Amino acid sequence: MEAADPNTVTSESPEVLATLAEIGQEVNASLDLDEVLAKSAALIKKHVDYEMFGVLLMDDNGSCLRHRFAIGYPPGLAENLEIPIGQGITGTAARTGHPVRVSDVSEDAR
C-alpha cells in the first residue's frame, strides 16, 4: 500500500476534531511530557480501541526510535525495544517523514 499524501484534505467527524482540539489543549496546558502523553493516549482511546499504544522518539544519535511512552506492552519490552531508522513500517515512516498505511502488517515485507 502507498504512503498517504500529507497534503490530502480529509473530512473528519466532529468527534474526532473535538478530540484533536482536546489533545491540543493538553499539549498547551503542561510542560510535563509524560502527563501530556498519558492524557493524549486516554483521549485517543475514545476513537481507537487499542490494546497496545506507544509513542516513539528518535534517540540522541538519530539512528533509532525508542519508546518514550507505552501502554499494554509486556514488562521490559517497550523499554528495551529499538527500531532502526528506515527499518520496518515504523522506521520507514520515521525516515521518510510520511505516514505509511498498511492494511495487513503481517503481509508487509518491511
N, C-alpha and C positions, 0 to 999 in steps of 0.2 A: 504494500500500500504506500502511496506517496505521502510526503510530508505535507502538512496543512499549510495553506498560504496565509501568513500572518496579516496580510492586507485585506483579506476577505471579510466583508461585513456580514455578521450573522445576527439573527434576531433571537434574543434570549427571553425567557419567560420573566415576568415581573418579579417572581420569587427569586430567581437566580440573580437578577440585577440587584434586588434588595440585599441578598446575602453578600454580593461583591461590595456593595456600599458599606455593609457592616464590617467586613474584613478591612476595608479602607479606614474605617473609624478606629478599629483596633490597632492598626499599624500606626496611626497618628496619636493614639492615646497612651502609648507606653514605649519606653526605651528598653524594656526587658524583652529581648528576642524570644526567649523560651516561653514567656507569657503570651506574646503575640502569636507564636506558632501553635500553642495549645488551644487558644481561643479560635484561631482560624481553622484548625482541624475540626473542632466541635461544630463550627458553622458549616463547613464543607460536608460534614456527616449528614446534614439535613437533606442533601441532594445526591450524595454518593454513599451508598451503603457499603463502606469499605470494612474489611476485616483487618487489613494492614495498611498503614499510612506512614509515609516517610517524606521528610524534606532533606534533600542532599545539597551540600555546598562543596565548592571546589576547595581542595586543600591549599596550603600556602605555596606549594610548588606549581600549582596549576596542572598537575599530572593526573589527579584522580578526584572522584567525588566520594564524600563521606557523609554519613547521616549526622545531621545537626539535631533532628527531632524525629522520633519514631513511636508508633503505637502498634501493638499487636505482633511484633516480631518476637521469635523465641529469644530467651535470655542470651545475651552475648552476641547475637547475630548482627544486629544493626550497628553496634559499637565497633565491631571488627571488620565490617564489610567495606571494601574499597572497590570502586568501579572506575577502571581506567578511562580517561577521556578518549572518546572515539570507539570504545568497545561496547557492544550490546546496544539495546534500544536507548537506554538512558544515557550512556556515554556518547552515543551518536547525536542525540538531541543537545547535549552539552557542547559538543564540538562544533555543531552547525549553528547553534543558537536558535533553532526552529523546532517546533513540536514534531514528534514522529508518531503518527497514528497507525496502529496495527490492530486488525480485527481479531487475530488469534496469536498471541505471543508464542505459543508452543509450536507454531508453524513458521515463525520468522527465523531466518538463518543467523541473525545477529545474536 
